[in-house]
């Protein structure tokens, strides 16, 4: 994935007619408070980098060593009870370019969203979108090992659409079209991208209704997402898809 837009959650800037009089450029704005730290994004980047480094050093199984990575999403492994892979896949990457591209979007898109909604809300959203990405991957590519944070990231974009400014939605739309085209390339998980995005949308709708609604809705969305993920992980219980 390429880097995403930066300021899509900013409130619309005030024009000259909204500024104070006297000086031709209006009253100088008050000093801005320091931006909150995006601790969840920091943790995501740190974990992804550490996992990749350990795999490159041969301390963890990796595709390069012709082994299934510890966190890779693989339907038969999840079906056998390795449920941590439903979330672990977001911290695994197939190569240095894959890692760098995804982490650059964590910085540009994730930092903006986490600072806008708060770290606790962002953590809950990330759990939903990571599970949603894994759910669709299992439904459509059950026997294919998959790794990467891009499905979770696409879920952030889905959540941002309902709460973004008009300019923000325009920028997001352009970026999403680019990602949709990239998703059609070989070795790119279109199903994980689509799943993350679709599961992020209801979170964004809840965010738009306010903090109290989101606080009530998120546990329900997360619970339902986990149920659907377990359903996808056991094709023997649902018949041929």
N, C-alpha and C positions, 0 to 999 in steps of 0.2 A: 504494500500500500504506500501511496505517496503521502507527503505531509498535508495536513488539512488546514482549513481556514482558522484564523486566530481569534478574532474579536466578535464572534457571531452572537454572543449573549450580552454584549454591551448595550446599555440603554441608548436610544437615539440621542446624538449630540445636540446640544442646544444651539440654535442658529443665532445670528446677530440680533434678531428681534427679541430673543429671550435673554440677552445679556444686559447688564446694567448700563446706564447712560454715563455721560461725562466723557470718558476716554473713548476714542474712536474704536477701540477694540473691546470695550466693555470693562466691567469690573473683573480684575484677576480672580481666577477660581481659587477656592481655599485649598490648602495642602491636602493631598490625598493620603488616606490611611494606608499603611503597608498591606499588601495583598496577603491573604491567608496562604499558608503553605499547602500544596497539594500532596499530602502525605500518602494517600493511596496510590497516586501515580508514581511517587518516589519508590514505594514498595514494589510496584509492578515492574518498574525498570530494573531495580536492584535484583529482584528474584530472577527475571529473565536473563540478565547479564551473568549472574552467578551460575545459573543452570547451564547456560551455553558454554561458559568457561570451563566448568567441570566436565562437560561432555567432550569438549575439544582436548582437554588434558587426559582423557581416558578414565576419569574417575566415575563417570556415569555412563550407562548404555546410550548409544546414539545410532542414528541411521548410518553414519560414517563407519561405525564398527559393525555394521550389518546386524544390529540389535534394535529391538523396539525400545525407544526412550521411555523412561519411567513415567512421564506424564502424557505421552502421546495418546490421542483418542483412537481407539481401535475397538470396533464393535464386539468381536468375540471376547476380548479381554474384559471389557465392561460387563458383558453378559455373564462372565465367570465370577463377577463380584468385585472387580477393580474399579469401584465407582469414583475414586479420586480422579480418574482420567477425565471425567466430565468437566472438571475445573482445571485440572493440571495441564490440559492441552494448550491453554492460553499462555502458559509460561514456557512452552517449548517452541523452538524455531529450527527451521531446516538448514540454515546457513547464515553467514554474517550479513549478507544483504537483506535477507528476510528479517533478521533481528533489527538492523539499523532502520529499515523502512518503517516497521511497526512502532519502534520506540520513538521515532520522529513524530509520528501521529499522536502517540501518548503525550508528548510534550506540547504539540500545538493544539490538539483537540481536547485531550484529557485534562490538561492543566486548566484550560478555560472553563470547562464544564464543572470540574471539581470545585474551583474557586467560586463558581456561580451558585452552586446548590449546597455546598458543604461536604466535608469528607465522609460523614456517616451516610448521608443519602447517596453519595456517589458510590460508596462501597456496596450498598444494597443493589443499586442499579447494575454495577459490574457483575455481581453474582448472577443476577437475572439474565443479563445478555450473554455471559459466558456459557451458562447452562442452555440458553436458547440456541446459541450457535452449535453446541454439541448435539442438541436434540435433532436439529435438521440434518446435521452431518450423519448421524446414525440412521435417520430415516431414509436418506437417499444414497449414502455411501458407507454402508455398515461395515463392509469388509476392507475398507481402505484406511490405512493409518493416516491421521491428520494432526497437524500441529500449527500453532500460531495464535497470536492475540487479535488477529484482524476481525474475527467474528464478534468478539466482545466490543471492539472499537466501533464496528458498524452499528452495534446496539447503542453506543453513546450517541452516534449521529441520529439514530431514530428517535432517541429521547429528546434531542435538542430541537428537532423540527418544530414541535408544538410550542416551545418556549423561546425560540429565537426571534430576533428582530426581522423585519422584512428583508433587509440587506443580508442578514445572516442566513435566512432561508434560501436566498438566491445563491449565495456562495456555497452553502451546503448542497444544494441541488446540483450545481456544476460539478462539485467534487464527487457526489454520489454517482453521477453519470459516468465519470471517469473510472470509478471503482467497479461499476457494473460491467463496463467493457473489459477491464482487467480480469474480472471474475470468470469470463468466458475462456480465458487462456488455459492450456493444459497445466496440470499440477496446481491449480488455484481452486480452492473450495468455494464454489458458488453457493452451495447449500449452507455452509457455515456462515458466509457473509449474509445471506438472506435471512437465516434464522436469527442471528444476532440483531439485525435491523428490525425485524418484525416484533421480536420480544421487547425491544427497547421502546417501541411506539407507545404502548399503554402506560409505560412508566412516565414518558413525557407528557401524556395527557393528564395523568395524576399530578405531576409537578405543576402543570399549568393551573390546576384548581387550588393550589396552595399547599402549604406545609402540612397542615392537619390532614387533608385528604391524602396526600402522599404517604404520610406516616401510617394511615390506616390501610391504604391500598397496597403498599409495597410487600408486607408479609403475605398477603393473599396472592399477589402476583408471583412471588418467589415460591410459595408452596405449590401453586398450580404448575409453574414451570418445572419444578423438581419432579412432580408426578408425571408430566409429559415426557421428561427426560428418561425416567425409569421405564415408562411404556416403550419408548423408542429403543431402549437398551435390551429389550427382551422380545425379539420377533417371534419366539416360540409361543408367546402369550397373545399375540395379536394376529398370527397367521402371516402369510406372505403379503408384503406391502406392494 
